[in-house]
Amino acid sequence: MSLLQVRNLRTRFATDRGTVNAVNGVSFDLAEGEILGLVGESGSGKSVTALSIMRLVPEPPGHITADSLSFDGRELLALSEAQMREERGSSMAMVFQDPMRSLNPVLTIGRQILEVLHRHQKLDGAAAKRRAIELLETVGIPLAETRLKAYPHQFSGGMRQRVMIAIALSCNPRLLIADEATTALDVTIQAQIIDLVKRLTRDRGTSVIWISHDLGVVAGLCDRVNVMYAGNIVESGPIRELFHRPSHGYTLGLMGSTPRLDGTGGRRLTPIEGMPPSLIDPIPLCPFLPRCRVSVAACQERRPERREFGAGHWATCLADLAS
Amino acid sequence: MSTLLDVEDLEVHFGRQDAPGTIKAVNGLSFSVERGQTLGLVGESGCGKSTTGYAILQLIKPTSGRVLFDGTDLCKLDRRELRRMRRKLQIIFQDAHASLNPRMPIGDLVGEALDIHRLFRGGARRQRIRELLDMVGLSSQLAERYPHELSGGQAQRVAICRALAVEPELIVCDEPVSALDVSIQAQIVNLLQDLQEQLGLTYIFISHDLSVVRHISDRVAVMYLGKIVEMAGKDEIYAAPAHPYTKSLMSAVPVPDPDIEAQRQRVILKGDLPNPADPPSGCRFRTRCPIATDECATIDPPQHPLGNGHWAKCIHLKDA
């Protein structure tokens, strides 16, 4: 049973230069307890997809449409803002890249956690405090009771991000969206956070959408990956399938561009030449075509449809890369 | 091969000397770099890797120690001599846009470097700017454009172009690709490698990204709280890391292969970096180290040679 069902999600922004089609017909499912990776470069639409699901896109200038955006059987686009606010924080939560911007600098960490517990769980007084301490301990913050009185600037980047995760988890959400949550952190701290997320999904069955540009993190954490380019999912598949048999020119390009710690990539990287297209003008053919190294004659004629390459593995690519 | 850069006992302290709270950002660093090679300097935020780069170029005055560049101690030069020397020592930063004057067109940004060192004039100057732009893969039409019209990758190419304009021998690259998307990052990494080959450049490549460092470096130095804890050739340090910090650092870097990831043993470090104003006694890593003993609190570990120019600072190492 899928917890989240996204069908033909489109998010546009009205700008002075024209309408930007940031998310351009995205469809996918997220199962209960599944960790789904969303990878792609800046401007590929990963974050806007996540913000659209949370309905955090400001309207206007943004405008979200979808054939269906259903979470736990409810159509999110049909909910009022007040109903949506109930969902956010209690059944769905989001963690951003920069925890300093999400935390209020003039309120103590404790007050910010208690606020959420009061708002969504009607917990107050000693019970709320107990729960707050418990949460900080879950995310591995030592001396939790004293730390409740500390302010965000007294915490390191890794600890702040753990506080954000603690707040996100405070109401046992069924869906956690992490948008480049470990990108700004050092690798040893990143390893701690990833370990934590794995443990939480295993223990609580939380579903996770993990947005990252780091293929390594995704390879170690996710069950499935969607690769995004120019507002579309261009390839989707189970983690092993996708890494061993990349079937879209862009996925292949990403892998060729990534230097590897185990040094198996060789002396030269194979970059993707050029730059992503503008999302204002309509793109009639494959959006990756101008930068693609493996394009075939048919790419000049039509926009590729989804092609199946294995169980749950598809790509919108006309080249045959697996052979 | 000859040594281009020799750093001896480099110290950079911030705050009043010997007062409590003095931060020893760089604490007794010694290493050398061969001509035409790349030394990777890795470590986490706050370990002192950027400060080391700045101190070598005398952009921050070192507290003590020597920086021998081709035999000349840069710390002893006066302002005029240093300025002349700067032609040979250049730097590129992480945020290229911030290092480019937004009011100057690209051509002038590159030309400025030539003007400062009085290198090319008149028609030759224009010709040289075109050549330089071409060398970093930019169209000479960009000469009329302004920095805000450039993408992140193009801006970094302009920054590299400015550094190259004065024909330097050593370039300190301070996180030059960290802010770029991976496809653009690969373009810049390849460009840096090509330029090194063509021009015989020597790089100090500072980065927190160990995968990029492995790819581009010949030798790698790992820093923790102002000290180099381990140094070795790139393949050796990745294949056989000796210091517990290097080991945990390597184990924490994800590899884009789900099968390898599924089998990896991570050494998850406890806690965060200690306060640099009040570092632990003895070995500075001991508070997070999985194998620390009581002795580690009293002995400041010396370099332990492991053969082949590989050494690490840990008292628990066995002889090679």
Contacts between the chains, C-beta under 8 A, distances in Angstrom:
chain1	res1	chain2	res2	distance
A	41	B	181	4.0
A	41	B	182	7.0
A	41	B	183	6.4
A	42	B	181	5.4
A	142	B	271	7.5
A	156	B	272	4.6
A	156	B	273	7.2
A	157	B	45	7.6
A	158	B	272	5.8
A	159	B	272	6.6
A	186	B	44	3.9
A	186	B	45	5.7
A	186	B	208	6.5
A	187	B	44	7.4
A	187	B	208	7.3
A	187	B	210	7.1
A	187	B	249	6.5
A	187	B	252	4.3
A	187	B	253	5.4
A	188	B	44	6.6
A	188	B	248	6.1
A	188	B	249	6.4
A	188	B	252	4.9
A	188	B	268	7.7
A	188	B	269	4.7
A	189	B	44	7.9
A	189	B	272	7.2
A	190	B	252	6.7
A	191	B	251	7.6
A	191	B	252	3.9
A	191	B	266	5.6
A	191	B	268	5.6
A	191	B	269	7.8
A	192	B	268	5.8
A	192	B	269	7.4
A	195	B	266	7.2
A	195	B	268	5.9
A	213	B	181	6.6
A	213	B	182	6.4
A	214	B	254	6.8
A	215	B	182	7.8
A	215	B	256	3.8
A	216	B	211	7.4
A	216	B	253	7.0
A	216	B	254	3.1
A	216	B	255	5.4
A	216	B	256	4.7
A	216	B	261	7.6
A	217	B	254	4.9
A	218	B	256	7.7
A	219	B	254	6.4
A	219	B	255	6.9
A	219	B	256	4.9
A	219	B	257	5.8
A	219	B	258	4.7
A	219	B	260	7.9
A	219	B	261	4.9
A	220	B	254	4.8
A	220	B	255	7.8
A	220	B	258	7.3
A	220	B	261	3.6
A	220	B	262	7.8
A	220	B	264	7.6
A	239	B	258	4.7
A	240	B	258	5.0
A	240	B	259	6.8
A	243	B	256	6.7
A	243	B	257	6.0
A	243	B	258	5.3
A	253	B	183	6.3
A	254	B	182	6.3
A	254	B	183	6.9
A	255	B	256	6.7
A	256	B	186	7.4
A	257	B	182	4.7
A	257	B	183	4.7
A	257	B	185	6.8
A	257	B	186	3.7
A	258	B	182	5.6
A	258	B	186	7.6
A	258	B	211	7.4
A	258	B	256	5.6
A	259	B	186	7.7
A	259	B	189	7.1
A	259	B	211	4.5
A	259	B	212	5.2
A	259	B	214	6.9
A	259	B	215	3.8
A	259	B	216	8.0
A	260	B	211	5.8
A	260	B	214	8.0
A	260	B	215	7.9
A	260	B	255	6.0
A	260	B	256	6.5
A	261	B	210	5.9
A	261	B	211	4.6
A	261	B	214	6.0
A	261	B	238	6.6
A	261	B	250	7.0
A	261	B	253	4.8
A	261	B	255	5.5
A	262	B	238	7.6
A	262	B	255	5.5
A	262	B	257	7.9
A	262	B	260	7.0
A	263	B	214	5.9
A	263	B	215	7.7
A	263	B	235	6.9
A	263	B	238	6.5
A	265	B	215	7.1
A	268	B	190	6.5
A	268	B	193	7.7
A	269	B	186	4.0
A	269	B	189	5.8
A	269	B	190	5.8
A	269	B	215	7.1
A	270	B	186	7.0
A	271	B	183	5.7
A	271	B	184	7.4
A	271	B	185	8.0
A	271	B	186	3.5
A	271	B	187	4.2
A	271	B	190	6.1
A	272	B	183	3.6
A	272	B	186	7.4
A	273	B	187	7.3
A	275	B	151	5.9
A	275	B	153	7.6
A	275	B	184	7.9
